[in-house]
Amino acid sequence: MTDDDELLAWLTLLRAPGLGGAGLRALLQRAGSARAICRDARKLRAAGLEPAALEWIVHPETARLDADLAWLAQPGHRLLHCDEVDFPPQLETIPQPPAALFAAGDPAVLLAPQIAIVGARSATAQGLANARDFARTLSRAGLTVTSGMADGIDGAAHTAALDAGGQTVAVVGTGPDVVYPRKHRDLAARIVQQGAIVSEFPPGTEARPDHFPRRNRLIAGLSLGTLVVEAGLQSGSLITARLAAEAGREVFALPGSIHNPLAKGCHRLIRDGARLVETAAEVIEALAPAAQAQGAGLRARLEADGEEADPGSDARTQDPDYAKLLTTLGDVPASLDELADRTGLTPAALSSMLLLLELEGVVAPSVNGRWQRIVTGKA
């Protein structure tokens, strides 16, 4: 983290009325640091800043900034800004990237391969079951499940990922300390312990209708792909899917009954080019190249900064199913059927697990459809 003056300058700028992420990033390019921006009011006037923003930066409300500092002083709370090495690089390529994110929990999960699972708030029982099934399988395969902590599909996806022992990210349309809907207080507490709640809105910010489309672009931008489970034709999930497509991410949709109004949004997405999927394995297979590219890019970025990173791998090696698979695989290549017989795991589950381990350089495909462990030479 930067020094106290720089942190205070960031908080000041993030609360400046009407400045926004794009405006703040533009100022940073010119001035070099948040502190330098706040120290030179003449340059701010020359930059054409709105009067309200300029007035706030020159004369900020001390009590509000003190409250922000108090929130950040609590364990597990963090401000990630765009000039830090661990700011999520996948957000740099989306339209209107945020300048900073407030995070409660483990911000490292934002660097792991993520799959967004979104859908209707008033989901059907089958839709909720589908969300749970996909989230559970994708989580066990090593993907971080990302959603918006809304009622319905979002909440089901978060809960299933947590129950499966995986990680989950909730991107919220409020401040990171405001739980919306309130019924998700227990869920929010679990997410902080086993993932992260993130927001571009400062602490104390209440829910507003215009916040949620902005939140949706972050869900889409953080994730390798977006899976829409159920959605009506007016669902905000279709906004997330559109933003994902515009950012060059994969969009997946589950088909449903022609008599179900909440399938119509998914059917429209499929007609517009989204991938129709029926199993989590199809999602994993489609995301494999992007996951591999993200991992390679992250390693290069952190190694250049003198750090090491392997997001998610520790959690997988501690998972009993992954430990059983790696122990069973040993030093001799084995087929999927042989591994299924020896571990008791299903071929579908093994395929997902092997794919994630391959992306991390732990295993590799051998001849005749067999798999082998890779010897790294480490003790």
N, C-alpha and C positions, 0 to 999 in steps of 0.2 A: 504494500500500500504506500502511496505517496505521503509526504509530510502533512502535518495538520493544516497548514495554510493552503496547500493545494487541494486537500479534501474539502475544506470550507469553501474554496472558490468553486469547486465542482458543484457542491450542493446549491450554492447561490445561483449558478447558471442554470441548473436543472429546474429551478423553481421560477426562473424569469418568465413572465407571461408572454406567450406567443413566440418564444425563441425556437423551441422544437429541436429535434435531433439534427436535422439538416443545417439549421442556422448555427447551432453550436459547433458542429463539425467544421463549417466554413470559417468560423472565428478561430478555431484551434489551428487550422492550417495557416492562418495569417499570423497569429500571435505565438504559437508554439506550446502554450500551456494555459490551463484554466486560470492560474494565478496571474499570468501576464495579461489576460483579457480583463480581469476585474480591476487591475491596477491602472489601466490606461483608458479613462473615460473619453478622451478626445478621439481615440481610434474607434471606440464604439460608436460615437456620433458619426464619424466618417463612414462607418460601415453601413449606415442607414438603419440602425436598429429602431424598432418601434419605441415610442416614448415610454410606454408602460414598462417594457423590458429594461430600458436604460435606467429608468427611475428605480426599479427594483435592484438592479445590479449595483448601483451607486449607494442606495439606501435600503438594504435588505431588512427584512423583519427578523431581528435577532432571536426572538423566542422560537420562531418556527425552525430556524437553522439549528438552534440548540436541541430542539426535539429530534431533528434528523440525526444529529451527532449522537444523541443518547441512544437512538435505535441502533445505529451502527456499532456502538460500543458493546452491544450485547453479543454473547457467544453465538457463532454461526451466522452472523449478519455481515453483509459485504456489499460494497459498491464496486461494480466492475465497469471501468470506462474504456473507451475504444482505443486508447493508446497503450493499453496493457497487453502483455503477451498472452494472458489467459482469457481475454475477451473472446467470445465465440466467433471464430473466423467465418463461419457459414453465414453470419448475419451481414457481413460486409458486402455481399453480392445481391442483397434484396433491395427493392425500391424503398427509399426513405429509411435507411438503417438507423437504429437508435444510437445515441451518443454514449449512453450508459444504461446499466441495468442494476436495480436493487435486487439482492438475492438473500433468501433465508434458507439455510441448509448447506448443502455441499455444492458450490459452484462448479466443481470439476465435472459434474455429470453433464454440464452443458457442452462439454467437449467430446462426449461419447456419441456414437451413432444413435440417432433418435428416429422413432416412427411416431408421427402424430395420429392419434385416433380421436375422431370427432363425430358428432352427430346430434340428433334431436334431443332437446331437453325433455320432451314428453314422449320418450321412446316406448315402444312396445316391449312386452316381456321377451319376445324373441330377439328384438334388437339389443336389449340389455345382455341377454345370454350370449349373443354373437360378439358383442364388445368384450365381454369377460373372457370368452374363449380365445379370441385373437390376441388380446392383451397378455393373457397368461402365457400363451405359446411364444409370442414374440419376445416377451420379457425373459423367458427361460432360454431363448436362443441368444440372449445377450444384448438385445436392443433396449434402449431406454424409451419408455412410453411417455409421450408428451401430449398434454391436452390443456384445457382451459379451466378445469375444476368447476365447470357448470353442472347443473343437475342433469340427470339422464345418462347419455352415452359417456360424457366426459368423466363423471364420477365413477361409473362402472369400470372404465378402463384404468383409471388411477388405482382403484381399490384392488382390481385383479392383479395388476402388476406388483403391488405391494404384497398381496397375499402369496404371490409366487416367489417372493424373496428378491424381486428385481428392483430397479430404480425407476423413478418417475419424476417428471418435471411438470409443474403447473405454472402456466403463464397466465397471469391474472390481469383483469381490467380495472383493478383498484391499486391502492398502495400495497406493498408486500405484507403489511400488518393487518389489513382489512380482509376478513373472510366473507366472501360472497358466492353463493348464498350462505346464510349463517348456519344452516343445518350441516354444513361441511366443516365445522370447527374441528371435530375429531379427525376427519380425513386430512385437513390441512396440517395438523400436528404430526400425523404419520408421514406425510410427504416431506416435511422438514427433516425428520429423522432418517428418511430412506431416499432422499433425492433433494429437490429444491423447489421453492416457490420463487418465481422471478417476475419482475414488473419494471416497466420504464417509468412508472408513476411513483412519486415520492411517498414516504410513509404518511398515513392519514388520509390519502386520497380515496374518496368514496366512489361507488360505481356510478357511471353515467353512460347513457346509450352510445355516445360516440366513442367511448373508450374501447368497446369490444371489437369493432373492425380493426382498430390499431393493434389490439392484443392478438387478433387472428393472424396478422402478417408475421408476428414473431413466432407463433406456433408453427406456421408453414415454413418460415425461414430457418428455424433451428433444426428442422427435421429433414431427413433424406427423402421422405415421402409422406403423404397424407392419406390416411384411410378413412373414408366416409362410410359409416355403418348404416345409419338411417338418416334421412333428411327430407323434409318437405320442400316444395318449390321455393319457399320464402326463407329457408333456413340459413342462419349465419354460417353454417358449415360449408355451404356452397361458396361463400366468400373466401373462407380458408382454402378451399380447393382451388379456386381461381388464382389466389395469391401464390399458392404453391406452384401452379403451372407457370405463372408469370416469372417466378424465381428459378425456373428450370428444374423443379423437383418433380418426382413421380406423384401421380394421383391415382388412388385405388378406390373402387366402390363395390359394395356388396349388392348384388341384385336381390329383389324381393318380389312379393306378390303384386300383380297388377291391381289388386283390390286394396292395397295398403297405401294410403296417402303419403306415408313416410318413406316409401320406396321411390316415389316419383322423382325426388331430387337426385337420388343415386342413378336412376335410369337416364336422367338428362345428362349427368356427368359421363356416363358410359357412351351415350350417343355422341357426346362432344369430344371423346377420345380418351377418357379415363380407362384404366385397366379394370376389367371385370375380374374379381378374384373370389375364390370359394374357400381357399385354405391359407393359413399363415405361411406355409412353405412357399407359396407362389409369391408372396410379398418379399420374403427373405431372398429368394432367388433373384427377383427384379432389383433389389437394392444392393446386392453384393458388389457390383463395380463401384457404385458411389461410396459405399462403406469403406472399400479398400482405398479409394482415392482420398477420402477424408482422413483416414488413419495415416496414410503416407504424408499428407500435407501437414497434419498436426505434429507428427514426429519431426519432420524437417524444421518446422517453425520453432518447436521447443528446444530441439538440439542446437539450433542456431543461437538460442538465448541461454545455452548452457544448462538446460534442464532435461529431465527424462519424463516421458509420459507413456502410459499404456492404459487409457481410461477403460474401466470396466473389467479388465482382465483379472484383477485381484478377486473381485466378487465372483467371477466364474470359476477360478481355481478353488475357491472355498465352497462352491456349491457341490453338494454330495453327488449329484448326477454327473457333473463334469469330472469330478475326482474319480468316480467309478469308470467313466469312459476312458480317461487318460491312463488309469492303472491297467484297465483291460487291454487297451491298445498296445501298451508295452513297446518293445523294440521290433516286433514282427508285424508287417502289414496285414490288415484284416479287412474283409468285406463288410458291407453294411449288415448283411444277414448274420454274419458271424458275430458282429458286435451286438446286434439285437439279442441273439441267443445268450451271449455271455453276460450282458448287463441287465436284461429284462426291460430295457427301454424300447419304445416303438421305433420303427424305421423313420417315421416322420420327425420325431423328436431328435433322433440321432443326426438326421440330415441337417437340421437347423443348427445343432450344436457344432457339428463338424465344419459347417460353413463359417461360423463365427471364429472358430479356432484356426481355420485356414487363413482368414483375414488377419489374424493376429500373428501369423507365422509359427503357430504351435504344431500344426499338422499339415500334411500335404497329400493330395491324391497320388496314388501309385498306379501300377499296371492292373489291368483287368478289374477296374472298379474298386480297388482296394485303397485303404488309407494307411498312412504311416506317420509316426511322430517325427518331428524335426529336431535333430541334435544341435544345440546351440553352443555347446562347449562351456556353458556356465556351470559353476559348481552347484 
